[in-house]
Amino acid sequence: MTLIVPLGALLAIGVYQLISGIAEPPAVEITTIGYVDEAGGFDDYTTQGNIELVRFDTPDDATEALVKSDIK
Protein backbone atom coordinates (compact mmCIF):
# COMPACT_ATOMS: atom_id res chain seq x y z
CA MET A 1 0.00 0.00 0.00
CA THR A 2 2.90 2.33 0.75
CA LEU A 3 4.25 2.03 -2.80
CA ILE A 4 0.91 2.38 -4.56
CA VAL A 5 0.46 6.11 -3.90
CA PRO A 6 3.93 7.22 -5.16
CA LEU A 7 3.72 4.88 -8.16
CA GLY A 8 0.26 6.20 -9.00
CA ALA A 9 1.56 9.77 -8.79
CA LEU A 10 4.51 8.96 -11.04
CA LEU A 11 2.19 7.26 -13.50
CA ALA A 12 -0.10 10.30 -13.53
CA ILE A 13 2.86 12.63 -14.13
CA GLY A 14 4.10 10.43 -16.97
CA VAL A 15 0.69 10.31 -18.63
CA TYR A 16 0.36 14.11 -18.31
CA GLN A 17 3.79 14.66 -19.89
CA LEU A 18 2.97 12.27 -22.72
CA ILE A 19 -0.38 13.87 -23.49
CA SER A 20 0.89 17.45 -23.28
CA GLY A 21 3.82 16.61 -25.56
CA ILE A 22 1.54 15.12 -28.20
CA ALA A 23 -1.30 17.64 -27.94
CA GLU A 24 0.59 20.90 -28.35
CA PRO A 25 4.09 21.15 -29.79
CA PRO A 26 6.28 23.74 -28.11
CA ALA A 27 6.22 27.15 -29.74
CA VAL A 28 9.49 28.15 -31.37
CA GLU A 29 10.52 31.60 -30.24
CA ILE A 30 13.17 33.39 -32.25
CA THR A 31 15.36 35.71 -30.22
CA THR A 32 16.41 38.82 -32.13
CA ILE A 33 19.72 40.34 -31.08
CA GLY A 34 21.03 43.58 -32.51
CA TYR A 35 24.63 44.57 -33.14
CA VAL A 36 26.36 47.62 -34.56
CA ASP A 37 28.60 46.98 -37.57
CA GLU A 38 29.90 50.34 -38.72
CA ALA A 39 32.58 48.72 -40.90
CA GLY A 40 30.09 46.42 -42.65
CA GLY A 41 32.26 43.32 -42.34
CA PHE A 42 29.91 40.96 -40.53
CA ASP A 43 27.22 39.75 -42.93
CA ASP A 44 27.42 35.96 -42.76
CA TYR A 45 25.83 33.56 -40.28
CA THR A 46 23.20 35.96 -38.98
CA THR A 47 20.77 33.15 -38.17
CA GLN A 48 21.86 30.40 -35.79
CA GLY A 49 19.12 28.13 -34.51
CA ASN A 50 16.58 30.27 -32.65
CA ILE A 51 18.79 33.38 -32.66
CA GLU A 52 18.67 36.01 -35.37
CA LEU A 53 21.29 38.77 -35.50
CA VAL A 54 20.18 42.14 -36.86
CA ARG A 55 22.83 44.57 -38.11
CA PHE A 56 22.64 48.31 -37.45
CA ASP A 57 24.85 50.94 -39.05
CA THR A 58 24.93 53.33 -36.09
CA PRO A 59 24.59 53.00 -32.32
CA ASP A 60 21.63 55.40 -32.46
CA ASP A 61 19.71 53.06 -34.77
CA ALA A 62 20.43 50.14 -32.45
CA THR A 63 19.36 52.14 -29.40
CA GLU A 64 16.11 53.12 -31.10
CA ALA A 65 15.33 49.48 -31.92
CA LEU A 66 16.19 48.47 -28.37
CA VAL A 67 13.85 51.09 -26.91
CA LYS A 68 11.06 49.86 -29.21
CA SER A 69 11.78 46.28 -27.99
CA ASP A 70 12.47 45.13 -31.55
CA ILE A 71 15.75 43.59 -30.39
CA LYS A 72 17.28 42.34 -27.15
Contact map, one row per residue, 1 for C-alpha under 8 A:
111110000000000000000000000000000000000000000000000000000000000000000000
111111000000000000000000000000000000000000000000000000000000000000000000
111111100000000000000000000000000000000000000000000000000000000000000000
111111110000000000000000000000000000000000000000000000000000000000000000
111111111000000000000000000000000000000000000000000000000000000000000000
011111111100000000000000000000000000000000000000000000000000000000000000
001111111110000000000000000000000000000000000000000000000000000000000000
000111111111000000000000000000000000000000000000000000000000000000000000
000011111111100000000000000000000000000000000000000000000000000000000000
000001111111110000000000000000000000000000000000000000000000000000000000
000000111111111000000000000000000000000000000000000000000000000000000000
000000011111111100000000000000000000000000000000000000000000000000000000
000000001111111110000000000000000000000000000000000000000000000000000000
000000000111111111000000000000000000000000000000000000000000000000000000
000000000011111111100000000000000000000000000000000000000000000000000000
000000000001111111110000000000000000000000000000000000000000000000000000
000000000000111111111000000000000000000000000000000000000000000000000000
000000000000011111111100000000000000000000000000000000000000000000000000
000000000000001111111110000000000000000000000000000000000000000000000000
000000000000000111111111000000000000000000000000000000000000000000000000
000000000000000011111111110000000000000000000000000000000000000000000000
000000000000000001111111100000000000000000000000000000000000000000000000
000000000000000000111111100000000000000000000000000000000000000000000000
000000000000000000011111110000000000000000000000000000000000000000000000
000000000000000000001111111000000000000000000000000000000000000000000000
000000000000000000001001111100000000000000000000000000000000000000000000
000000000000000000000000111110000000000000000000000000000000000000000000
000000000000000000000000011111000000000000000000010000000000000000000000
000000000000000000000000001111100000000000000000010000000000000000000000
000000000000000000000000000111110000000000000000011100000000000000000000
000000000000000000000000000011111000000000000000011100000000000000000011
000000000000000000000000000001111100000000000000001111000000000000000111
000000000000000000000000000000111110000000000000001111000000000000000011
000000000000000000000000000000011111000000000000000011110000010000000011
000000000000000000000000000000001111100000000000000011110000010000000000
000000000000000000000000000000000111110000000000000000111110010000000000
000000000000000000000000000000000011111111000000000000111100000000000000
000000000000000000000000000000000001111100000000000000011100000000000000
000000000000000000000000000000000000111110000000000000000000000000000000
000000000000000000000000000000000000111111100000000000001000000000000000
000000000000000000000000000000000000101111100000000000000000000000000000
000000000000000000000000000000000000100111110000000000000000000000000000
000000000000000000000000000000000000000111111100000000000000000000000000
000000000000000000000000000000000000000001111100000000000000000000000000
000000000000000000000000000000000000000000111111000000000000000000000000
000000000000000000000000000000000000000000111111000111000000000000000000
000000000000000000000000000000000000000000001111111110000000000000000000
000000000000000000000000000000000000000000001111111100000000000000000000
000000000000000000000000000000000000000000000011111100000000000000000000
000000000000000000000000000111100000000000000011111100000000000000000000
000000000000000000000000000001111000000000000011111110000000000000000000
000000000000000000000000000001111000000000000111111111000000000000000000
000000000000000000000000000000011110000000000110001111100000000000000000
000000000000000000000000000000011110000000000100000111110000000000000010
000000000000000000000000000000000111100000000000000011111000000000000000
000000000000000000000000000000000111110000000000000001111110110000000000
000000000000000000000000000000000001110100000000000000111110110000000000
000000000000000000000000000000000001110000000000000000011111110000000000
000000000000000000000000000000000001000000000000000000011111111000000000
000000000000000000000000000000000000000000000000000000000111111100000000
000000000000000000000000000000000000000000000000000000011111111110000000
000000000000000000000000000000000111000000000000000000011111111111000000
000000000000000000000000000000000000000000000000000000000011111111100000
000000000000000000000000000000000000000000000000000000000001111111110000
000000000000000000000000000000000000000000000000000000000000111111111110
000000000000000000000000000000000000000000000000000000000000011111111111
000000000000000000000000000000000000000000000000000000000000001111111100
000000000000000000000000000000000000000000000000000000000000000111111110
000000000000000000000000000000000000000000000000000000000000000011111111
000000000000000000000000000000010000000000000000000000000000000011111111
000000000000000000000000000000111100000000000000000001000000000011011111
000000000000000000000000000000111100000000000000000000000000000001001111
